[in-house]
Amino acid sequence: MKKQNKNKPKGQGNLTRSIIDILRKNSGKTYNYKQIASILGVNDASSRNQIIKKLAQLTAKKEIEEVERGKFKIEGSKNYHTAVLDLTTKGYGYAIADGFDDDIFIANKDLKSAFDGDTVEIYIYNRRRNKKSEGEVVNITKRKRTEFVGTLQKKKDFGFVVVDDKSMYTDFFVSANKMNGAEDGDKVVIQFEEWPDKADSPFATITRVLGTPGEHNTEIHSILAQYGLPHDFPEEVEEYANKIDTSINEDEIAKRRDMRDILTFTIDPKDAKDFDDALSFRKLENGNYEIGIHIADVSHYLQPGTILDDEAYERATSVYLVDRVVPMLPEILSNNACSLRPNEEKFTFSAVFEINDKLDVKDQWFGRTVTYSDERFAYEEAQHIIETNAGSIPKDISIREDAYSVSGEVVDAISTLDRLAKKMRSRRMRNGAISFDKVEVKFNLNEENEPVGVFFKTAKDANKLIEEFMLLANRKVAEFVGKQKPKKTFVYRCHDEPNEDKLASLQSIVGRFGHKLNLTDRNSTTSSLNKLLEDVQGKKEQNMVDTLAIRTMSKAYYGTDNIGHYGLAFDHYTHFTSPIRRYPDVMVHRLLQHYLDGHKSASEEEYEDKCNHSSDREYLATSAERDSIKFMQVKFMMDHQDEEFLGVISGVTDWGIFVEIVENKCEGMIRLRDMNDDHYEYDADEFAVTGKRTGKTFTLGDEVYVKVKNADLVKRHLDFTLLGSRADVEAN
């Protein structure tokens, strides 16, 4: 074997990188090949020739400049770009930069202490046509977050915190004086401080001890902390809220439309504590209906510039975990003053419509009102009225102490609203709306918040009645402002068209179950999606198809540039109906009143920033809610480790098969290395794994029997053991 010259540069890619590094770090200076060879520590003829050739190639590509014969430099700003880092669980990542069709690959050694989500300045050192370009982080412009959740590994006079977030590629060093009383093995919250150049790990301080990993409250608080979501309100915010005048006084009533004498009621989940919307109903002499959608007037109490408003804006949304709600507003407002409780007068912000049987809106009015809720119904009670067209509520579904009856006027109102809502829904579907009635997983909890059962929540007529009239109010408010001339700044709920590649992938997957999608145009796409979602109802593949269909959709967001709402098939749409739990609705109320009062357009830049913040917070809250469900599923399955479950293969990867249990929707993984009856190989095109020796295949949608192998509460992960296909197990 030929002996390699140890001074010779290693590989063409490394040489390119080395030359660019030298010129970049000394931007503006010129270097000849001898100076570069000297810096690289090579002095043999072969290495020098490589450097000369590489300098010529880089000059030809215009990555460097030959300023005079044999002298080279690089422009200081050339190939520098601002980007957002997206790190993988394997320790490397991709930079997402404007102006690039593809992401830029960033190796672990080139992260330069940047974390997932950070805004960074990157240098692209290897721009490729058909492969991903490669780059390195040269500066961290903005940290996405500086707080992390992890587990302390304590030594004698220092410790390391291993972070829960799978995208974090390093642990954090904590000195003895920054432990904050934490003990070895505790789940903690840390504050990142710095990452010195020569340190192997970043330095941090422990700011909060959450408790023992795996314990219920520890893990729920970990989920909140992981996403930077608050738990308790600061004392001064609670004090401020408690001092607000929440009385229904005559001076304020005089400024409002008085609708207290019109039949009004709420329909909500039976365990709801905040009722932020009510419906009023009356028949007019001309045969039309006056229908009022009355929303808690949160903006009356929540004044801009106060510490209460600052706190609500920062939270931007309530967070609904399995065992608790973390509200956007303190209880004095969310459950009391702003909650449209029965038999109480309330200040409301209303959208009132005159509608005929053909759904023509003959008149509309928006403004502040005072209302009185005559009745409070749970969805189950309203559903009973719809199904029986009678006012007797039996004890087994009553949310009162006993069975009770309501007036014929109430029965007529609910029946009429249900009939109109069904027409409205039917019209929406014809116009291209998509019907996502995905099954929600809910848990029966005991007094210790332990999951003792799983049930599924599906939307019935009563749910859809409320949904349709909330959609009507949201759409009409958005239209009212959106069609004004000159254009006025407003907060819209936007939903872009679906990703074409994802739709094509969905088409390929559902084809395996005998379903078809027609992606010719928008109408054929939406109608065939709706047919697909209807056809899979009650079938083994339903939850998987529902999930995959939702993933093809773009993510809804808040913005000032109205692009319409694809999923609802509305040209104008906003969120007006839930200001107790969503800050964008508060902004909508304020802007609507601002324009009703005849004022000029608000600052677009200011509201766009607020929209971005609200969208970000919504994403974090949704992630936390999803994690809390996963935690409860794992906890529930821990008590069922000896049982066999029928499941459906919901995902296939090169390291394992995901299986969703039919009876409780809990999802876990069967690792390929644990399938020891054969050596299974992954086939990405077929969404399957196949045994090399037996040819046995497990593919997406197959029914299999599994048992729980391991339930990890800390990682919120289930491992299953495969017992076999449904046919094989049941045959034996």
C-alpha positions, 0 to 999 in steps of 0.5 A, spaced: 500 500 500 502 506 498 504 510 504 500 517 504 503 523 505 501 526 512 501 533 510 497 532 504 490 535 505 484 530 506 479 530 500 477 535 495 471 537 500 475 538 506 480 542 501 475 547 499 472 548 506 479 550 508 481 555 503 474 558 504 475 558 511 482 562 511 479 567 506 472 568 510 476 569 516 480 574 513 475 577 509 478 583 505 485 580 505 488 577 499 492 570 499 496 567 494 497 559 494 504 559 498 501 563 504 495 558 504 499 552 503 503 555 509 497 556 513 495 549 512 501 546 514 503 543 507 509 544 503 510 538 498 509 539 491 503 535 490 499 539 496 501 545 493 498 543 486 492 541 489 491 548 492 492 552 485 487 547 482 482 548 487 483 556 487 482 556 480 476 552 480 473 556 486 474 562 482 471 559 476 465 558 480 465 565 483 466 563 490 472 567 491 475 573 487 482 573 483 484 581 484 490 580 481 494 575 478 495 569 483 492 573 489 485 571 491 480 574 496 473 573 498 467 578 499 465 579 506 458 578 505 458 573 499 454 566 501 452 569 508 445 568 509 440 569 515 436 562 516 432 558 522 435 552 524 431 545 524 435 540 528 434 533 527 434 527 533 441 525 530 445 531 532 445 535 525 440 539 522 438 544 516 438 551 515 431 554 512 433 560 509 429 565 504 431 565 497 433 557 497 428 552 494 432 547 498 434 547 506 442 547 507 445 541 511 449 543 517 453 538 520 453 537 528 460 540 528 458 546 524 452 548 529 457 553 533 453 552 539 446 554 536 440 550 538 433 548 534 429 554 532 435 559 533 435 564 528 442 564 525 447 567 520 450 561 516 455 561 511 454 556 505 461 553 503 458 548 498 453 550 494 450 544 489 445 543 484 442 536 485 444 535 492 443 539 498 448 545 499 452 545 506 453 550 510 456 552 517 453 557 523 457 563 524 453 567 528 447 566 533 442 572 531 436 570 536 435 564 541 428 561 540 429 559 547 433 559 553 429 555 558 430 547 557 427 541 561 431 535 563 434 530 568 439 532 573 445 527 573 449 530 580 456 529 581 460 531 587 460 538 586 457 539 579 452 536 575 449 535 568 442 536 565 440 531 560 435 535 556 428 532 554 427 535 547 430 530 542 433 535 538 438 537 543 444 534 541 448 536 548 447 536 555 448 542 560 453 543 565 451 546 572 456 548 577 454 546 585 452 553 586 447 553 581 443 547 583 438 551 587 437 545 591 436 540 586 438 532 587 440 527 583 435 524 578 430 530 579 427 533 573 428 540 573 428 547 569 434 550 567 436 557 564 442 557 559 447 562 560 453 561 555 457 556 551 464 558 552 469 556 546 473 551 549 467 548 553 465 541 551 458 543 554 454 549 555 453 552 562 446 553 565 443 554 572 437 550 575 431 555 576 426 550 578 425 543 581 419 539 578 420 533 582 421 526 580 421 523 573 415 519 571 410 522 577 404 525 574 404 532 576 412 532 575 410 530 568 405 535 567 409 541 569 414 538 565 410 539 559 408 546 560 415 548 562 418 544 555 414 549 551 415 555 555 407 555 557 406 559 564 402 555 570 400 560 575 398 567 574 403 572 578 400 575 584 400 582 582 396 580 575 391 576 580 390 582 585 389 587 579 384 582 576 380 582 583 380 589 583 376 590 576 369 593 577 365 587 574 358 590 576 353 590 571 352 598 572 346 602 569 351 607 566 354 602 561 348 598 560 345 605 557 351 605 552 349 598 549 343 594 545 339 591 551 337 584 549 336 581 556 328 580 554 330 575 548 330 568 549 338 566 550 341 560 552 348 557 552 350 550 549 357 547 552 361 541 554 358 538 561 364 540 564 365 547 562 367 552 566 367 558 562 361 560 557 364 565 552 358 564 547 350 564 547 345 564 542 339 568 542 333 566 538 326 570 536 321 569 530 320 576 527 313 578 524 315 577 517 317 570 518 324 571 518 328 569 524 333 574 528 339 570 531 344 573 535 351 570 537 353 573 543 360 573 545 363 575 552 365 582 552 372 581 554 375 587 551 371 591 556 375 588 562 381 587 558 384 594 557 390 595 553 397 597 557 395 594 563 399 588 566 393 584 565 393 585 558 400 584 557 399 577 561 393 575 557 397 577 550 404 573 552 399 567 554 395 568 547 391 562 549 388 557 554 392 551 554 387 544 555 391 539 558 388 532 559 387 533 567 387 541 567 386 548 564 391 553 564 387 559 562 389 565 559 385 570 564 384 569 571 378 566 574 375 572 576 374 573 569 374 567 565 369 563 570 365 569 573 365 576 570 366 574 562 362 567 563 355 567 560 352 563 566 345 562 566 340 567 570 345 572 570 346 579 566 352 580 562 356 585 558 357 581 551 359 583 544 354 581 539 353 579 531 345 579 530 342 577 524 336 577 520 335 570 516 330 567 512 329 559 511 333 560 505 339 562 509 339 569 506 342 574 511 337 580 510 340 584 515 346 584 520 348 588 526 355 588 530 356 591 537 356 591 544 350 589 548 347 586 555 344 580 555 341 575 560 342 567 559 335 564 560 338 556 560 345 553 560 345 546 556 350 541 556 351 538 548 348 531 551 341 535 553 341 539 547 342 533 543 336 530 546 332 536 545 334 535 537 332 528 537 326 528 541 323 535 539 321 535 546 323 539 552 323 533 557 331 532 560 332 525 563 336 524 569 341 520 566 344 526 562 341 532 566 347 536 568 342 539 574 340 535 580 335 531 577 330 530 571 327 537 568 323 540 563 324 546 558 319 550 555 316 549 548 319 556 546 326 553 547 324 547 544 322 550 538 328 555 538 333 549 538 329 545 533 329 551 528 337 553 529 338 545 528 334 545 521 338 552 519 345 549 521 344 543 517 342 547 511 348 551 512 353 545 513 350 542 507 351 549 503 359 549 506 360 542 503 357 544 496 362 550 496 368 546 497 369 546 505 372 539 508 369 535 513 374 533 518 370 530 524 376 526 527 375 522 533 377 525 539 381 521 545 378 523 552 380 520 558 376 518 565 380 520 570 379 518 578 380 523 584 388 522 583 387 524 576 389 517 574 386 515 567 381 509 569 378 509 562 378 511 555 372 514 551 371 517 544 368 524 543 364 525 536 361 531 534 353 530 534 348 535 531 348 539 537 355 540 537 355 542 529 349 547 531 354 551 535 359 550 530 355 553 524 353 559 528 360 561 530 362 560 523 357 565 521 359 570 526 366 569 524 365 569 517 360 575 517 365 579 522 371 578 517 367 580 511 364 586 514 371 589 515 375 586 510 370 589 504 371 596 507 374 601 502 379 603 503 382 597 506 383 596 513 388 592 518 384 586 521 386 580 524 384 574 519 384 566 520 388 564 514 388 557 511 392 556 505 391 550 500 394 543 501 401 541 499 401 538 493 406 533 494 403 531 501 396 530 497 399 525 492 402 521 497 395 521 501 392 518 494 398 513 494 396 510 501 389 510 501 389 507 494 391 501 498 385 501 501 381 501 495 379 509 496 381 514 490 382 521 490 381 526 484 386 531 484 384 535 478 382 541 481 380 544 487 373 542 487 374 535 485 380 535 490 375 537 496 369 533 494 373 527 493 377 528 500 370 529 503 368 522 500 374 519 503 373 521 510 366 519 509 367 512 506 372 510 512 367 512 518 368 506 522 373 502 518 379 500 521 383 505 517 379 511 519 383 514 524 390 513 520 386 516 514 383 522 518 390 523 521 394 523 514 388 527 511 389 533 516 397 532 515 396 534 508 393 540 510 397 547 511 397 550 518 392 555 519 395 561 522 393 568 524 395 574 519 393 581 516 393 579 509 387 575 508 388 569 503 381 566 505 380 559 509 381 553 504 378 548 509 372 552 510 371 554 503 371 562 506 374 568 502 374 571 509 374 568 516 376 571 523 376 568 530 371 573 534 367 567 538 372 565 544 375 571 547 376 568 554 381 563 551 384 566 545 387 573 544 386 574 537 379 574 538 380 580 543 384 583 538 378 582 533 373 585 538 377 591 539 379 592 531 371 591 530 369 596 535 375 601 533 372 601 526 364 601 528 366 608 531 369 610 525 376 611 526 382 610 521 386 603 520 390 601 525 397 599 524 398 593 520 405 592 522 403 592 529 398 587 528 402 583 524 407 582 529 401 580 534 398 575 529 405 572 529 406 571 536 399 568 537 400 563 532 407 561 535 403 561 542 397 557 539 403 552 536 406 551 543 399 550 546 397 545 541 404 541 542 403 541 550 396 538 549 398 533 544 404 531 549 399 531 555 394 526 551 400 521 549 403 521 557 396 519 559 395 514 554 402 511 556 400 511 563 393 508 561 397 502 558 402 501 564 396 498 567 394 493 561 401 490 560 399 483 560 393 484 555 393 483 548 390 488 543 388 489 536 391 494 532 392 497 526 399 499 523 399 506 522 406 508 520 412 504 517 419 506 518 426 503 517 427 502 524 420 500 526 412 499 525 407 504 529 401 501 531 395 504 533 390 500 538 383 500 535 379 500 542 383 506 545 387 509 539 394 509 543 400 508 539 406 505 540 412 502 536 414 495 534 422 495 533 424 491 527 430 489 531 425 486 536 421 482 530 426 476 531 422 471 527 426 473 521 430 479 518 425 484 516 427 490 511 424 496 510 420 498 503 419 505 503 415 505 496 410 499 499 410 502 506 411 495 508 417 491 512 418 484 509 422 478 512 428 476 508 427 469 509 419 468 509 417 473 505 412 475 510 410 482 509 407 487 514 404 494 511 400 500 512 393 499 515 394 491 516 391 489 523 396 486 528 395 483 535 400 486 540 402 487 547 405 492 551 413 491 552 415 497 555 411 504 557 416 510 558 412 515 562 418 520 561 419 519 554 412 518 553 413 512 549 410 505 548 414 499 545 410 493 543 411 486 542 408 483 535 404 477 537 402 476 529 397 478 524 390 478 526 389 472 521 395 468 524 393 470 531 385 468 530 387 462 526 391 459 532 
